[in-house]
């Protein structure tokens, strides 16, 4: 059995009228925690995959970095911690 010390979170983001331009994602370079980002359809405008070491680091990222952007209207986070992987067990 294998485990990882990292926590992976999905952070859903709703934009306001100050939303970033689609062609300008340079702001994402500031966030080393973010491993993947996508625009979405429906209730949320974007989802971020965030890797951190603790749930507290995720909270810090959301509260300080993400909410520091003038275009954030709302967020929702869910996270997971890997406890086993068939790829790592082989």
Secondary structure by P-SEA (a helix, b strand, c coil): cccccbbbbbbbbbbccccccccccccccccccccbbbbbcccccbbbbbbbccaaaaaaaaaccccccccccccccccccccccccccc
